[in-house]
């Protein structure tokens, strides 16, 4: 068996004839390869295109509840967008099915977002109510505060320490006390009209109205307080005819008009006093055992005080006996 390859194959043939004579010859055998059978081309399957969705709705003012014209509604992906008409309505077509974040925005309003899901061929209604952006208020300039100060003294031009100074007005109130130099000050006081009051025991209360400008430093100068005159009083001594003090004398004061009644007793120096009296004429009765009853009339004017001396005489033996017997 001879194996032949594709193409021309030379073959040498040797043979002997009948007479016994040998002979040689070369022949060429051409091998033609078989033609391959081609496979049939497959037919592609038809591609199914999904039906797009639709988004419709309206954009309104959340406060005025009126349509917003020219608002933009857009998706976070896919590049879909629409603009509202005069009625605030919008339409977004040919939207591929899937999940989106829809944003509505308009000039002068805060934007609003909503998450939606689009299904094939199913319209989705999405409405927006936008809140207007409130204008940022322009801050008012901070007013510059002012300062108020001064000195308080008495009628002798002596500085008064411990005077209470009160400032009130323009929805503001504060107080302080003068130092040993009579000085006082109020800081951080806004512009406006104020009333200052000066108070100290045994002095007349005084008030002062001022107008303070913005950032003004106001010197009130010197404020003089007048001392309150003491109320009228009667005081003095009870003595005997030799001028020696008499102790434990019982004294009784009676006002003729005021009807006031006060009592007192003399001390070891014979001293006595009646204070806090009013303008009136008073009668003072003095009484002590072994002395004759004595009385004095004293007239007091406005803010007047008087010092008096009451002289008491001892009772005689005869008078003493009459008193002891209950006789006048």
C-alpha positions in Angstrom: 0.0 0.0 0.0 1.4 3.4 -1.0 0.6 6.5 1.0 0.1 9.4 -1.3 0.0 13.1 -0.2 -1.9 15.9 -1.8 -0.5 17.1 -5.0 1.8 15.3 -7.6 3.4 12.1 -6.4 6.2 10.5 -8.7 6.2 6.6 -8.7 8.9 4.4 -10.1 7.6 1.2 -11.7 9.9 -1.8 -12.4 8.6 -4.9 -14.4 9.9 -8.0 -16.4 8.4 -9.0 -19.7 7.7 -12.6 -20.8 11.2 -13.0 -22.2 12.6 -12.2 -18.8 13.8 -8.8 -19.8 13.4 -6.2 -17.0 12.1 -2.6 -17.6 11.7 0.6 -15.5 9.2 3.5 -15.9 8.2 6.6 -13.8 4.6 7.7 -13.5 3.1 10.7 -11.7 0.0 10.4 -9.6 -1.8 13.7 -8.6 -3.8 13.6 -5.5 -6.6 16.3 -5.3 -7.7 16.9 -1.7 -11.5 16.8 -1.0 -13.4 20.2 -0.8 -14.5 20.9 2.9 -18.2 21.2 3.6 -19.1 24.7 5.0 -21.3 25.0 8.2 -24.5 27.0 7.8 -24.4 30.7 9.1 -26.6 31.0 12.3 -29.6 33.4 12.1 -29.4 36.2 14.9 -32.3 36.5 17.4 -34.3 39.7 17.2 -33.4 42.4 19.9 -36.4 43.5 22.1 -36.4 47.4 22.8 -38.1 48.3 26.2 -41.0 50.8 26.1 -39.9 54.2 27.5 -41.7 55.9 30.4 -43.2 59.3 31.0 -42.8 61.8 33.9 -45.4 64.5 34.3 -46.3 67.0 37.0 -46.4 70.6 38.2 -44.2 72.9 40.2 -45.9 75.5 42.6 -44.9 78.1 45.2 -45.3 76.4 48.6 -46.4 79.6 50.4 -48.5 81.4 47.8 -49.7 78.1 46.2 -49.4 79.5 42.7 -47.7 77.9 39.6 -44.0 78.6 39.0 -43.2 79.2 35.3 -39.8 78.5 34.0 -38.8 76.0 36.7 -36.4 73.2 35.7 -37.1 69.6 36.4 -34.2 67.1 35.8 -33.0 63.6 36.6 -29.7 62.7 38.3 -28.7 60.5 35.4 -29.7 60.0 31.8 -29.7 63.7 31.0 -33.6 64.0 31.1 -34.9 67.5 31.8 -38.0 69.7 31.2 -39.1 73.2 31.9 -42.5 74.2 33.3 -44.9 76.3 31.3 -47.1 79.2 32.4 -49.3 76.8 34.3 -46.3 75.3 36.1 -46.7 72.0 34.3 -44.0 69.9 32.7 -43.7 66.7 30.6 -40.6 64.5 30.4 -41.0 61.7 27.8 -38.9 58.8 26.5 -37.4 58.1 29.9 -35.8 54.7 30.2 -37.2 52.5 33.0 -35.2 52.6 36.2 -34.7 54.5 39.4 -34.0 58.2 39.4 -33.7 61.2 41.7 -35.8 64.0 40.3 -34.8 67.7 41.2 -37.0 70.8 40.7 -35.3 74.2 40.9 -36.3 77.8 40.1 -34.8 81.2 40.7 -35.7 82.6 44.1 -36.7 79.2 45.5 -34.9 76.4 47.4 -34.6 73.2 45.2 -36.5 70.1 46.0 -35.8 66.4 45.2 -37.8 63.2 45.0 -36.8 59.6 44.4 -38.9 57.9 41.7 -39.0 54.6 39.8 -39.9 54.5 36.1 -41.6 51.3 34.7 -41.9 50.6 31.0 -44.8 52.4 29.4 -46.2 53.7 32.8 -46.5 57.5 33.3 -45.4 58.8 36.7 -46.8 62.0 38.2 -44.4 63.9 40.3 -45.4 67.3 41.8 -43.2 69.8 43.6 -43.9 72.6 46.1 -40.9 74.9 46.3 -40.2 77.2 49.3 -39.2 80.8 48.4 -35.7 81.8 49.6 -36.1 84.6 52.2 -33.8 87.5 51.6 -30.9 87.7 54.0 -31.5 90.8 56.2 -28.8 93.4 56.1 -27.4 93.7 59.6 -27.8 97.1 61.1 -24.6 98.8 62.2 -23.9 98.3 65.9 -24.4 101.7 67.6 -21.4 102.9 69.5 -22.1 103.1 73.2 -21.3 106.3 75.2 -20.1 107.1 78.7 -21.6 109.3 81.4 -19.6 110.5 84.4 -19.5 113.3 87.0 -18.7 114.3 90.6 -21.1 114.7 93.6 -20.3 117.1 96.5 -22.1 118.8 99.3 -22.8 122.5 99.8 -19.3 122.9 101.3 -17.8 121.5 98.1 -16.7 118.4 100.0 -16.8 115.2 97.8 -19.6 112.9 98.9 -18.8 109.2 99.1 -21.5 106.5 98.9 -24.1 108.5 96.9 -26.3 106.1 95.0 -26.6 107.2 91.4 -29.3 105.6 89.2 -29.6 106.0 85.4 -32.9 105.0 83.7 -34.2 105.4 80.1 -34.2 104.0 76.6 -35.1 100.5 78.0 -31.9 100.7 80.2 -31.3 100.9 83.9 -28.2 100.8 86.0 -26.9 102.1 89.3 -23.6 102.8 91.0 -22.1 104.6 94.0 -19.6 107.5 94.2 -16.1 106.8 95.4 -14.1 108.7 98.0 -13.6 111.5 95.5 -17.4 111.7 94.8 -16.7 110.3 91.3 -19.1 108.1 89.4 -19.3 106.7 85.8 -21.6 104.7 83.6 -20.1 102.9 80.6 -21.6 101.2 77.5 -24.7 103.5 77.5 -26.5 103.6 74.2 -27.7 106.9 72.7 -31.0 108.2 74.0 -32.7 110.2 76.8 -32.0 109.3 80.4 -32.9 110.4 83.9 -30.2 110.3 86.6 -31.2 110.2 90.3 -28.8 111.0 93.2 -29.7 109.7 96.6 -27.9 109.8 100.0 -29.2 109.6 103.5 -29.7 113.0 105.2 -29.5 114.7 101.7 -32.1 116.0 99.4 -32.7 113.6 96.5 -31.8 115.2 93.1 -32.7 114.2 89.5 -31.2 115.3 86.2 -32.4 114.7 82.6 -29.8 114.2 79.9 -29.6 113.4 76.2 -26.7 111.1 75.2 -25.5 111.0 71.6 -24.0 107.9 69.9 -20.6 107.3 71.2 -20.7 110.5 73.3 -18.6 110.9 76.4 -20.8 113.2 78.6 -19.3 115.0 81.6 -22.1 116.1 83.9 -19.7 118.2 85.9 -20.3 118.7 89.6 -23.7 117.8 91.2 -24.3 119.5 94.5 -26.5 117.8 97.1 -28.1 119.8 99.8 -28.3 118.4 103.3 -31.7 117.8 104.6 -32.3 120.0 107.7 -33.0 118.0 110.8 -36.7 118.0 111.9 -37.6 120.5 114.5 -36.8 119.5 118.1 -36.8 120.9 121.6 -34.0 120.1 123.9 -32.4 121.5 127.0 -31.7 121.0 130.6 -33.6 120.8 133.9 -31.8 122.6 136.7 -32.5 123.9 140.2 -32.3 127.5 141.2 -28.6 127.1 141.8 -28.1 125.8 138.2 -27.4 122.2 139.2 -28.9 119.5 137.0 -31.9 117.6 138.2 -32.1 113.9 137.2 -35.2 111.8 136.6 -37.5 114.8 136.0 -40.6 113.6 134.2 -41.3 115.8 131.2 -44.5 115.8 129.1 -44.8 117.8 125.8 -48.1 118.7 124.2 -48.7 120.4 120.8 -51.5 123.0 120.9 -52.5 122.6 117.2 -51.0 119.2 116.3 -52.2 117.7 119.6 -49.0 115.6 119.6 -48.0 114.2 123.0 -44.5 113.1 123.9 -42.8 112.2 127.1 -39.2 112.2 128.2 -37.0 112.1 131.3 -33.9 114.1 132.2 -30.6 112.2 132.6 -27.9 112.7 135.2 -26.9 115.9 133.4 -30.4 117.1 133.5 -30.6 116.8 129.7 -33.8 116.0 127.8 -35.0 116.2 124.2 -38.1 116.0 122.1 -37.4 115.1 118.4 -39.3 114.9 115.1 -41.6 117.8 115.9 -43.7 119.9 113.5 -44.3 123.6 113.3 -46.4 124.4 116.4 -46.5 125.9 119.8 -45.8 123.4 122.5 -46.2 123.3 126.3 -43.7 121.3 128.3 -44.7 120.1 131.8 -41.9 119.2 134.2 -42.7 117.2 137.4 -40.5 115.7 140.1 -41.1 114.8 143.7 -40.1 117.5 146.2 -40.1 120.1 143.4 -42.8 122.4 142.2 -44.5 121.5 138.9 -43.1 123.7 136.2 -44.2 124.4 132.6 -42.7 126.1 129.6 -44.2 127.3 126.3 -42.1 126.9 123.2 -42.9 128.0 119.7 -41.2 126.2 116.8 -41.0 127.5 113.2 -40.2 125.6 110.0 -37.0 123.5 110.4 -36.4 125.3 113.7 -35.0 123.7 116.9 -34.8 125.3 120.2 -32.7 124.8 123.4 -34.4 125.7 126.6 -33.7 125.6 130.3 -36.3 124.6 132.9 -35.7 125.8 136.4 -37.4 123.9 139.1 -37.8 125.1 142.7 -38.1 122.8 145.6 -41.4 122.8 147.5 -41.6 124.5 150.9 -42.3 122.5 154.0 -45.8 123.9 154.1 -46.5 123.1 150.5 -45.1 119.6 151.0 -47.4 119.0 153.9 -50.4 120.2 151.9 -49.5 117.9 149.1 -49.1 115.0 151.5 -52.5 115.8 153.0 -54.1 115.9 149.5 -54.6 119.6 149.6 -53.9 122.0 146.8 
